[in-house]
Amino acid sequence: MNKPGFDDLNNKIVVITGGAGVIGTSIAIGLGWLGMKTVILDIDPEAAGKTAETVQKTTGSLSFGIPANVLDKQSLQSAKEVINKTIGKIDFLINGAGGNSPKATTQVEEILPTGLGHLEATFYGLEMEGFQRVFDLNFMGTLLPTMVFTDDMLAGKKGAVLNISSLNSFRPLTKIPAYSAAKAAVNNFTEWLAVHLAKTGIRVNAISPGFFLTNQNRFLLIDEETGKLKPRGEKIINNTPMGRFGEPDELLGAVAYLLSDCSRFVTGTVLLVDGGFNAYSGV
């Protein structure tokens, strides 16, 4: 039996898609503290570079910012070539790219009999372009990087993929059908791919964060003018047993566990990190 801990992650290379976002940055810093070499993959080159610089200055571990579009396979392959030539073989992949959009969000939570004359604010008024964009970003933006960046792991017969899902995958929230559907698909894909790759040495898992304030959901929860919680934000807090939003660095324990050899017999699982939201019935 090996000594438990995260020592096996030291000096390993991890690619984090959407790495310049709030959650991606926090994870990268945490993994940097564990001695990992982090590759910050983001569609915004400047943001990727700044995040990598922050990680390196904060933790002392090597970090690299590389631009790539998670919906463009050629872009991902080009990024992989850069990583292999300048950094080395990829050991781990975290699929963190994703998010929601007002164009894929209904204005009302449900249709009431009195609102039948204003269906543009409901499911029937959703813009298909926006819906497709959100679904693709979250699902295809997980599938394509996995197809590209696990190649090194196949050759090495060892590695792990960690998908960033969402509480919405278990409890579809009102107003955000595209995001909820896409994250449910990510869960299903996580389980499918875990079975598909089980004998290759590659493990595939996901974490399902509850409510963490990010750039993508802030407009739904916080009033921009007053800075106070909107009714939706208050509802969330009231239904979270811990009574607060999560802090991004509170995901690190779950992330490190699922990447490390501490979980070497764990694959195909989706781990909730939600302050008890999913367990609470509201009564």
Secondary structure as UniProt FT lines:
FT   HELIX           7..9
FT   TURN            10..11
FT   STRAND          13..17
FT   TURN            18..20
FT   HELIX           22..33
FT   TURN            34..35
FT   STRAND          37..42
FT   HELIX           45..59
FT   STRAND          63..67
FT   TURN            70..71
FT   HELIX           73..86
FT   STRAND          92..95
FT   HELIX           102..104
FT   HELIX           113..115
FT   TURN            116..117
FT   HELIX           119..121
FT   HELIX           123..125
FT   HELIX           128..135
FT   HELIX           136..140
FT   HELIX           141..149
FT   HELIX           151..156
FT   STRAND          159..164
FT   HELIX           167..169
FT   TURN            174..175
FT   HELIX           177..197
FT   HELIX           198..200
FT   STRAND          202..209
FT   TURN            215..217
FT   HELIX           218..221
FT   TURN            224..226
FT   HELIX           231..238
FT   TURN            241..242
FT   HELIX           248..251
FT   HELIX           252..259
FT   HELIX           261..263
FT   TURN            264..265
FT   STRAND          270..273
FT   TURN            275..276
FT   HELIX           277..279
//
